[in-house]
Amino acid sequence: MRTHGKHYRAAVGTLEPRKLYPPRDAVERVKAAAYAKFDESVDVAVRLGVDPKHADQVVRGTVSLPNGTGKKIRVLVIAQGEKVKEAEAAGADFVGVEYVQKIKDGWLDTDVIVATPDVMGQLGPLGKVLGPRGLMPNPKAGTVTMDVARAVKELKAGKIEFRVDKGSNVHAPVGKASFSEADLLENARTFLRELVRARPAAAKGHYIMTLAMSATMGPAVTLDPAAVTADLSA
């Protein structure tokens, strides 16, 4: 049976059992509960009132966080011709169609892959490798595009992709524990607003069922869905 360390138990002790926190208080508690020696990531987890087994209830989208994620994103651009120079000028970490073969050989040292439409045929056979890792370029996510420069700049600036999983949950990074409360709150609001906009027409009843925010090593702070809804509409 897993037992938590003293730092984690001390962090849990700062939270009121079964209390649902408003957004601003939740951010404050998450920052206070971040005890690791490294700069912990702060994530938001949302359980939605959708059934992702039905195609018309799948929730996915992208959003650019105003204050970034605090993480250095490694971007691979698979393109050819003039698009190679455009990607390099925009700050892509890796560029070129030769990375298709490198991926076949086991190379996966990237966080995001951007591809131009003309090379997607070469990436198709790699779906079983890239898909489960969330690396397969997708037009809906803006990672299949001829405007590779814009895609790279947006990703470097803090653009993230979110998608509901089989358990009807959506997870998203909204910053680092070192961020100010204001910046974390602004990022979280931006993500949640986009999540609400992505609500499928087929979803009935309550959409946001439960929400929690946590740092990498810290306990989850449960948010009040009603307070979040009111905060987003304010």
Secondary structure, DSSP 4 states (H G I P E B T S, - for coil): -----HHHHHHHTTSPTTPPBPHHHHHHHHHHH---SS--EEEEEEEES--TTSGGG--EEEEE-TT--SS---EEEE--THHHHHHHHHT-SEESTHHHHHHHTT----SEEEE-GGGHHHHGGGHHHHGGGT-S--GGGT-B-S-HHHHHHHHHHTEEEEE--TTSEEEEEEEETTS-HHHHHHHHHHHHHHHHHT--TT--S-SEEEEEEEESSSPPEEE-HHHHHHHHH-
